[in-house]
Amino acid sequence: IEQAQTQVEGYNFDIRKNVVEYDDVIAKQREVIYTDRRAVLEHADMHERILGMIRDEVGRLVDLCIPGHVVTEEEQLDNLFRALETWLPVPEELVPENMHAVRREGLKKQLIDYVVDYYQEQGEKLDELAAQYPDRGVPTIRDLERSFTLQIIDRLWMDHIDALDVMRASIHFRSVGQRDPLVEFRNEAFSMFGTLKETIQHNIVNALLRNLPRLLSTDFTAALQQVEPPKRKAPRNVQTNADA
């Protein structure tokens, strides 16, 4: 009986240890995500970080559409500019006359500078609009950055946790192929977390660049001008020391 009890206790200990090791993988990822969330909730300035995300996203898009050092096909540029136009209008001066003379790195620098400058200009216009209508709930560019960052992080993190739970429930089948399920879980979780960070970055940049024109549109500005700010009601039956 004592020997059987020792075996059962050892088995239960292994189970608890295994659970803790799996949880440690998720805990490390949670720490990274919660650090970002805490910064947003504490009203940290996310502007420089957003600019870095924009640079990374434009660079990634150029590399995706132009895999070589130079443009080899007109279709590569067509795909690139078509993707960029979902965010902002591409001026004609950025479209090269001689396609085959275009080098990827030079074009990448031009496009990054253009998109960053465009975002900065749109952000300044939004700040001016917020200052012009302080009682209409118009966000500043910093408010917008924090809002989208928090929303996107929360939504994608919850999806990521669900995906990890699904993988964790079936990872033990890897042992059939003589592979350690815990090692496999760590590798898969690391890869998924890398994808999560890339997806968060893309969604934040995409949301900001797509929504800025809407907030600065003529229709939105006209609506602000037509709506009167709510009037504060004067308090009733207020007694002061002079009335005593």
C-alpha positions in Angstrom: 0.0 0.0 0.0 2.8 2.4 0.9 4.5 1.7 -2.4 1.3 2.3 -4.4 0.7 5.5 -2.5 4.2 6.8 -3.3 3.6 6.0 -7.0 0.3 7.9 -7.0 1.9 10.9 -5.2 4.7 10.9 -7.7 2.3 10.8 -10.6 0.2 13.7 -9.1 3.4 15.7 -8.6 4.4 15.2 -12.2 1.0 16.4 -13.3 1.2 19.5 -11.2 4.7 20.2 -12.3 3.7 19.8 -15.9 0.8 22.2 -15.5 3.1 24.8 -14.0 5.6 24.5 -16.8 2.9 25.0 -19.4 1.6 28.0 -17.4 5.1 29.5 -17.3 5.1 29.7 -21.1 1.9 31.7 -21.1 2.8 33.8 -18.1 5.9 35.2 -19.9 3.8 36.2 -22.9 1.2 37.7 -20.6 3.9 39.8 -18.9 4.9 41.3 -22.2 1.3 42.1 -23.3 0.3 43.5 -19.9 3.3 45.8 -19.9 2.0 47.3 -23.1 -1.6 47.5 -21.7 -0.3 49.2 -18.5 1.5 51.8 -20.5 -1.7 52.7 -22.4 -3.8 52.8 -19.2 -1.3 55.0 -17.5 -1.6 57.5 -20.5 1.9 57.0 -21.7 2.8 58.8 -24.9 2.6 56.1 -27.6 3.3 58.5 -30.5 7.0 57.6 -31.2 6.2 53.9 -30.9 3.4 54.3 -33.4 5.7 56.0 -35.8 8.1 53.1 -35.5 5.3 50.7 -36.2 4.4 52.7 -39.4 8.0 52.5 -40.6 8.1 48.8 -40.0 4.8 48.1 -41.7 5.7 50.2 -44.8 9.1 48.5 -45.0 7.5 45.1 -44.6 5.0 45.9 -47.4 7.8 47.0 -49.8 9.8 43.8 -49.1 6.7 41.7 -49.6 5.9 43.3 -53.0 9.5 43.6 -54.2 11.5 40.6 -53.0 14.6 41.4 -55.0 17.0 44.4 -54.7 15.5 46.0 -57.8 12.1 46.1 -59.4 11.9 43.4 -62.1 8.2 43.6 -63.1 5.7 46.4 -63.4 3.2 44.2 -61.4 5.4 44.5 -58.3 5.0 48.3 -58.2 1.2 48.0 -59.1 0.7 45.7 -56.1 2.7 47.9 -53.8 0.9 51.1 -54.7 -2.5 49.4 -54.6 -1.8 48.2 -51.1 -0.6 51.7 -50.0 -3.7 53.4 -51.4 -5.9 51.6 -48.9 -4.1 53.8 -46.3 -3.5 57.1 -48.1 -3.3 58.6 -51.6 0.0 58.0 -53.4 1.3 61.2 -55.2 2.3 60.9 -58.8 5.9 62.1 -58.1 6.5 58.9 -56.2 5.6 56.8 -59.2 8.9 56.2 -61.1 9.1 56.8 -64.8 11.7 54.2 -65.5 10.5 51.1 -63.6 13.7 49.0 -64.1 15.9 51.7 -62.6 14.1 51.5 -59.2 16.0 50.0 -56.3 14.0 48.6 -53.5 15.9 50.3 -50.6 15.7 53.8 -52.2 12.0 53.4 -52.8 11.4 52.0 -49.3 13.0 55.1 -47.8 10.9 57.4 -49.9 7.7 55.7 -49.0 8.5 55.5 -45.3 9.2 59.2 -45.1 6.1 60.0 -47.1 3.8 57.9 -45.0 5.3 59.2 -41.7 5.0 62.8 -42.8 1.4 62.2 -43.9 0.5 60.7 -40.6 2.2 63.6 -38.7 0.3 66.2 -40.8 -3.1 64.4 -40.3 -2.4 64.1 -36.6 -1.7 67.8 -36.3 -5.0 68.6 -38.1 -6.8 66.3 -35.7 -5.3 68.1 -32.7 -6.4 71.4 -34.1 -9.9 70.1 -34.6 -10.0 68.8 -31.0 -8.8 72.2 -29.8 -11.4 74.0 -31.9 -14.3 71.9 -30.6 -13.2 71.0 -27.0 -16.8 70.0 -25.9 -17.6 67.7 -28.9 -15.6 64.6 -27.9 -13.1 64.9 -30.7 -10.0 62.9 -29.8 -6.4 64.1 -30.1 -4.0 61.9 -32.1 -2.5 60.7 -28.8 -6.0 59.7 -27.6 -6.7 57.9 -30.8 -3.3 56.0 -30.6 -4.0 54.8 -27.1 -7.6 53.9 -27.8 -6.8 51.7 -30.9 -3.7 50.2 -29.2 -5.7 49.0 -26.2 -8.7 47.7 -28.2 -6.5 45.8 -30.6 -4.2 44.3 -28.0 -7.1 43.1 -25.9 -9.0 41.6 -28.8 -6.0 39.8 -30.3 -4.6 38.7 -27.0 -7.9 36.9 -26.1 -7.9 35.2 -29.5 -4.3 34.1 -28.8 -5.1 32.7 -25.4 -8.0 30.7 -26.9 -5.6 29.3 -29.6 -3.0 28.3 -27.0 -5.7 26.5 -25.0 -6.7 24.5 -28.1 -3.1 23.6 -28.9 -2.4 22.7 -25.3 -5.4 20.3 -25.2 -4.0 18.3 -28.1 -0.2 18.7 -27.8 0.2 15.5 -25.9 -0.4 13.6 -29.1 3.1 14.7 -30.2 4.5 12.1 -27.8 3.3 9.4 -30.2 6.0 10.6 -32.6 8.7 10.5 -29.9 8.6 14.2 -29.3 8.4 16.0 -26.0 5.0 17.7 -25.8 6.3 20.5 -23.5 9.1 21.3 -25.9 6.7 21.3 -28.8 4.3 23.5 -26.9 7.1 26.0 -26.1 8.2 26.2 -29.8 4.7 26.5 -31.1 3.8 29.1 -28.5 6.9 31.2 -29.3 6.1 31.1 -33.0 2.5 32.1 -32.4 3.5 34.9 -30.1 5.8 36.3 -32.8 2.8 36.2 -35.2 0.6 37.9 -32.6 3.0 40.8 -32.2 3.2 41.3 -36.0 -0.6 41.1 -36.3 -1.1 43.7 -33.4 1.3 46.1 -35.1 -0.4 45.7 -38.5 -3.9 46.2 -37.1 -2.9 49.3 -35.1 -1.3 50.9 -38.2 -4.1 49.9 -40.4 -6.8 51.2 -38.0 -5.1 54.6 -37.5 -4.4 55.3 -41.2 -7.8 54.2 -42.2 -9.7 56.2 -39.6 -7.8 59.5 -39.6 -9.3 60.6 -43.0 -12.8 59.8 -41.7 -12.3 62.1 -38.6 -10.9 64.9 -40.8 -13.5 64.5 -43.6 -15.7 67.5 -44.6 -18.8 65.6 -43.5 -17.5 65.1 -40.0 -16.4 68.7 -39.7 -19.7 69.9 -40.9 -21.5 67.7 -38.4 -19.4 69.3 -35.6 -20.4 72.7 -36.7 -24.1 71.9 -36.7 -24.3 70.2 -33.3 -24.4 72.5 -30.4 -22.5 71.6 -27.2 -24.7 70.5 -24.3 -25.6 73.3 -21.9 -25.0 72.9 -18.3 -28.0 73.4 -16.1 -27.9 75.8 -13.3 -28.2 74.2 -9.8 -31.5 74.7 -8.0 -32.3 75.4 -4.4 -28.7 76.1 -3.5 -28.2 77.7 -0.1 -25.1 79.7 0.8 -23.8 81.2 4.1 -25.2 84.5 3.0 -28.7 83.0 3.2 -28.3 81.8 6.8 
